[in-house]
Amino acid sequence: MQTVSIDSATCDRSPACPARRVCPKGAIVPVSGGVYPGSNGYTVIEDLCVGCGICARVCPGGAVNLG
């Protein structure tokens, strides 16, 4: 199974993160804290992620990486 990671330097930290919205398992979640959800970036809950790669295909900034 593929692993998914999010490059915090590339992530635009959008509160309407398309990768998060399309994840069928809800594995992409905002890092806690910050002014709004996602302002500190996003992370992947590995136990929920199935490695489908949908998130990587829709991330406009290319911040989601498959490994």
PyMOL commands that place a pseudoatom at each C-alpha (Angstrom):
pseudoatom trace, name=CA, resn=MET, resi=1, chain=A, elem=C, hetatm=0, pos=[0.000, 0.000, 0.000]
pseudoatom trace, name=CA, resn=GLN, resi=2, chain=A, elem=C, hetatm=0, pos=[1.164, 3.518, -0.790]
pseudoatom trace, name=CA, resn=THR, resi=3, chain=A, elem=C, hetatm=0, pos=[1.825, 5.981, 1.973]
pseudoatom trace, name=CA, resn=VAL, resi=4, chain=A, elem=C, hetatm=0, pos=[0.684, 9.585, 1.732]
pseudoatom trace, name=CA, resn=SER, resi=5, chain=A, elem=C, hetatm=0, pos=[2.435, 12.622, 3.162]
pseudoatom trace, name=CA, resn=ILE, resi=6, chain=A, elem=C, hetatm=0, pos=[1.792, 16.349, 2.942]
pseudoatom trace, name=CA, resn=ASP, resi=7, chain=A, elem=C, hetatm=0, pos=[4.659, 18.746, 2.297]
pseudoatom trace, name=CA, resn=SER, resi=8, chain=A, elem=C, hetatm=0, pos=[4.031, 21.595, 4.724]
pseudoatom trace, name=CA, resn=ALA, resi=9, chain=A, elem=C, hetatm=0, pos=[6.265, 23.957, 2.713]
pseudoatom trace, name=CA, resn=THR, resi=10, chain=A, elem=C, hetatm=0, pos=[4.128, 23.469, -0.417]
pseudoatom trace, name=CA, resn=CYS, resi=11, chain=A, elem=C, hetatm=0, pos=[0.689, 23.266, 1.227]
pseudoatom trace, name=CA, resn=ASP, resi=12, chain=A, elem=C, hetatm=0, pos=[-1.318, 26.480, 0.835]
pseudoatom trace, name=CA, resn=ARG, resi=13, chain=A, elem=C, hetatm=0, pos=[-3.182, 25.756, 4.106]
pseudoatom trace, name=CA, resn=SER, resi=14, chain=A, elem=C, hetatm=0, pos=[-6.560, 26.452, 2.572]
pseudoatom trace, name=CA, resn=PRO, resi=15, chain=A, elem=C, hetatm=0, pos=[-9.534, 25.928, 4.886]
pseudoatom trace, name=CA, resn=ALA, resi=16, chain=A, elem=C, hetatm=0, pos=[-11.302, 24.461, 1.819]
pseudoatom trace, name=CA, resn=CYS, resi=17, chain=A, elem=C, hetatm=0, pos=[-8.506, 21.958, 1.097]
pseudoatom trace, name=CA, resn=PRO, resi=18, chain=A, elem=C, hetatm=0, pos=[-9.633, 19.923, -1.944]
pseudoatom trace, name=CA, resn=ALA, resi=19, chain=A, elem=C, hetatm=0, pos=[-7.475, 16.949, -0.952]
pseudoatom trace, name=CA, resn=ARG, resi=20, chain=A, elem=C, hetatm=0, pos=[-9.164, 16.791, 2.440]
pseudoatom trace, name=CA, resn=ARG, resi=21, chain=A, elem=C, hetatm=0, pos=[-12.632, 17.109, 0.887]
pseudoatom trace, name=CA, resn=VAL, resi=22, chain=A, elem=C, hetatm=0, pos=[-12.156, 14.192, -1.533]
pseudoatom trace, name=CA, resn=CYS, resi=23, chain=A, elem=C, hetatm=0, pos=[-10.525, 11.735, 0.880]
pseudoatom trace, name=CA, resn=PRO, resi=24, chain=A, elem=C, hetatm=0, pos=[-12.968, 8.817, 1.084]
pseudoatom trace, name=CA, resn=LYS, resi=25, chain=A, elem=C, hetatm=0, pos=[-11.747, 7.836, 4.543]
pseudoatom trace, name=CA, resn=GLY, resi=26, chain=A, elem=C, hetatm=0, pos=[-11.363, 11.270, 6.160]
pseudoatom trace, name=CA, resn=ALA, resi=27, chain=A, elem=C, hetatm=0, pos=[-7.655, 10.619, 6.672]
pseudoatom trace, name=CA, resn=ILE, resi=28, chain=A, elem=C, hetatm=0, pos=[-6.529, 14.190, 5.981]
pseudoatom trace, name=CA, resn=VAL, resi=29, chain=A, elem=C, hetatm=0, pos=[-7.047, 16.415, 8.994]
pseudoatom trace, name=CA, resn=PRO, resi=30, chain=A, elem=C, hetatm=0, pos=[-5.904, 19.901, 10.003]
pseudoatom trace, name=CA, resn=VAL, resi=31, chain=A, elem=C, hetatm=0, pos=[-2.961, 20.215, 12.353]
pseudoatom trace, name=CA, resn=SER, resi=32, chain=A, elem=C, hetatm=0, pos=[-4.378, 21.467, 15.647]
pseudoatom trace, name=CA, resn=GLY, resi=33, chain=A, elem=C, hetatm=0, pos=[-4.248, 25.104, 16.649]
pseudoatom trace, name=CA, resn=GLY, resi=34, chain=A, elem=C, hetatm=0, pos=[-4.228, 28.159, 14.469]
pseudoatom trace, name=CA, resn=VAL, resi=35, chain=A, elem=C, hetatm=0, pos=[-6.738, 30.821, 13.565]
pseudoatom trace, name=CA, resn=TYR, resi=36, chain=A, elem=C, hetatm=0, pos=[-8.815, 28.601, 11.268]
pseudoatom trace, name=CA, resn=PRO, resi=37, chain=A, elem=C, hetatm=0, pos=[-8.838, 24.864, 10.435]
pseudoatom trace, name=CA, resn=GLY, resi=38, chain=A, elem=C, hetatm=0, pos=[-5.807, 24.220, 8.273]
pseudoatom trace, name=CA, resn=SER, resi=39, chain=A, elem=C, hetatm=0, pos=[-3.902, 27.389, 9.126]
pseudoatom trace, name=CA, resn=ASN, resi=40, chain=A, elem=C, hetatm=0, pos=[-1.165, 25.198, 10.599]
pseudoatom trace, name=CA, resn=GLY, resi=41, chain=A, elem=C, hetatm=0, pos=[-1.320, 22.800, 7.656]
pseudoatom trace, name=CA, resn=TYR, resi=42, chain=A, elem=C, hetatm=0, pos=[-2.688, 19.313, 7.306]
pseudoatom trace, name=CA, resn=THR, resi=43, chain=A, elem=C, hetatm=0, pos=[-1.560, 15.844, 8.235]
pseudoatom trace, name=CA, resn=VAL, resi=44, chain=A, elem=C, hetatm=0, pos=[-2.537, 12.296, 7.285]
pseudoatom trace, name=CA, resn=ILE, resi=45, chain=A, elem=C, hetatm=0, pos=[-3.862, 9.777, 9.798]
pseudoatom trace, name=CA, resn=GLU, resi=46, chain=A, elem=C, hetatm=0, pos=[-2.010, 6.718, 8.518]
pseudoatom trace, name=CA, resn=ASP, resi=47, chain=A, elem=C, hetatm=0, pos=[-4.381, 4.241, 10.159]
pseudoatom trace, name=CA, resn=LEU, resi=48, chain=A, elem=C, hetatm=0, pos=[-7.280, 5.652, 8.115]
pseudoatom trace, name=CA, resn=CYS, resi=49, chain=A, elem=C, hetatm=0, pos=[-5.448, 6.209, 4.814]
pseudoatom trace, name=CA, resn=VAL, resi=50, chain=A, elem=C, hetatm=0, pos=[-5.910, 3.450, 2.223]
pseudoatom trace, name=CA, resn=GLY, resi=51, chain=A, elem=C, hetatm=0, pos=[-3.357, 4.901, -0.232]
pseudoatom trace, name=CA, resn=CYS, resi=52, chain=A, elem=C, hetatm=0, pos=[-5.861, 5.458, -3.053]
pseudoatom trace, name=CA, resn=GLY, resi=53, chain=A, elem=C, hetatm=0, pos=[-4.099, 8.634, -4.237]
pseudoatom trace, name=CA, resn=ILE, resi=54, chain=A, elem=C, hetatm=0, pos=[-7.230, 10.648, -4.963]
pseudoatom trace, name=CA, resn=CYS, resi=55, chain=A, elem=C, hetatm=0, pos=[-5.932, 13.424, -2.712]
pseudoatom trace, name=CA, resn=ALA, resi=56, chain=A, elem=C, hetatm=0, pos=[-2.684, 13.740, -4.673]
pseudoatom trace, name=CA, resn=ARG, resi=57, chain=A, elem=C, hetatm=0, pos=[-4.553, 14.084, -7.951]
pseudoatom trace, name=CA, resn=VAL, resi=58, chain=A, elem=C, hetatm=0, pos=[-6.676, 17.006, -6.739]
pseudoatom trace, name=CA, resn=CYS, resi=59, chain=A, elem=C, hetatm=0, pos=[-4.139, 18.960, -4.658]
pseudoatom trace, name=CA, resn=PRO, resi=60, chain=A, elem=C, hetatm=0, pos=[-3.632, 22.159, -6.685]
pseudoatom trace, name=CA, resn=GLY, resi=61, chain=A, elem=C, hetatm=0, pos=[-0.226, 22.894, -5.180]
pseudoatom trace, name=CA, resn=GLY, resi=62, chain=A, elem=C, hetatm=0, pos=[1.174, 19.379, -5.422]
pseudoatom trace, name=CA, resn=ALA, resi=63, chain=A, elem=C, hetatm=0, pos=[1.697, 19.227, -1.653]
pseudoatom trace, name=CA, resn=VAL, resi=64, chain=A, elem=C, hetatm=0, pos=[0.339, 15.673, -1.319]
pseudoatom trace, name=CA, resn=ASN, resi=65, chain=A, elem=C, hetatm=0, pos=[2.979, 13.042, -2.029]
pseudoatom trace, name=CA, resn=LEU, resi=66, chain=A, elem=C, hetatm=0, pos=[2.587, 9.311, -2.559]
pseudoatom trace, name=CA, resn=GLY, resi=67, chain=A, elem=C, hetatm=0, pos=[5.398, 7.085, -1.431]
for i in range(1, 67): cmd.bond("trace and resi %d" % i, "trace and resi %d" % (i + 1))
show_as sticks, trace
zoom trace
